[in-house]
């Protein structure tokens, strides 16, 4: 199963993961076969990509870290708070944000084998709300690994969901500008951190630590961030956790001005940020639960064989369980076998296969 941009979809492709609209309503179920009408509709709705069943182990199920109902319920509650503020300039619905946070925390705490295998696919015009919830989920997974108690998790969750609240005060045409920003436009976007902090700090219902996240989530360990250019431990750990979650989710999402970065590229980028852009301990905790090669990825091994990723394990994001399908001459294996890279350390993944022409050749060889 792989993520395919809508403009590269073709009739006859099979949907591998449900496609939902901005309100969480299911547009296409897994197994649905795409036609010209479906593809055109997806494009009109601004949905940038779809997970497609490649034909490699089509019965393979990829689970999200939280249920779709919880994710979309949290997005709807976040959307309401942001939109109400846009029109009334007053913050209402903290109880709704707290409820969403409680639901997410409960599900994450009940799942002791958390691995992020899927990038959330959201319509381009609904990016802000999905990004807020995704950032919250990624931040909580990191904090749970670091041993945070439920009280701290809840404060972190609220700060993460509302970390970009200040963007409401930034003109939308600048936020969604498809071309390069001018220096003046970039400086205006940077003000969202201070705007958000000011809004949340003024409301006595918000904990000061939660509002600190809005102010500091763009600060960086080496002092290169904004708005204050803080260094190292001057940055609150909540803000560092939300900061790395914010960057990773932004990288792996399609935007109006650029395509998303693949999971393994984003993983490599984050792996190089320890004690440079983010606290090393935070980076280590974050990457512990993020799959570099998501389930369903077709990968080439260092022995020349090719397989599909079956499972990822916490703490071993670069060494998944692989089902080997092709030998080193790219011929289908008579007896495909499972290879646990976490146990067989002499084997490793050297590349991921995403080229559509190559994938089609592999599918034909398998007779799918």
Secondary structure as UniProt FT lines:
FT   STRAND          2..5
FT   HELIX           6..8
FT   TURN            11..12
FT   STRAND          14..15
FT   STRAND          19..20
FT   TURN            22..23
FT   STRAND          26..28
FT   TURN            30..31
FT   HELIX           36..44
FT   TURN            45..46
FT   STRAND          49..53
FT   TURN            58..59
FT   HELIX           68..88
FT   HELIX           94..110
FT   TURN            112..113
FT   HELIX           124..126
FT   HELIX           127..145
FT   TURN            146..147
FT   HELIX           150..161
FT   TURN            162..164
FT   HELIX           165..169
FT   HELIX           172..175
FT   HELIX           183..190
FT   HELIX           192..201
FT   TURN            204..205
FT   HELIX           208..216
FT   TURN            217..218
FT   TURN            221..222
FT   HELIX           232..234
FT   HELIX           237..251
FT   TURN            256..257
FT   HELIX           263..271
FT   TURN            272..273
FT   TURN            275..277
FT   HELIX           280..287
FT   TURN            288..289
FT   TURN            295..296
FT   STRAND          298..301
FT   TURN            302..303
FT   STRAND          306..311
FT   TURN            314..315
FT   TURN            317..318
FT   STRAND          321..326
FT   TURN            328..329
FT   STRAND          332..340
FT   TURN            341..343
FT   TURN            345..346
FT   STRAND          349..352
FT   HELIX           356..366
//
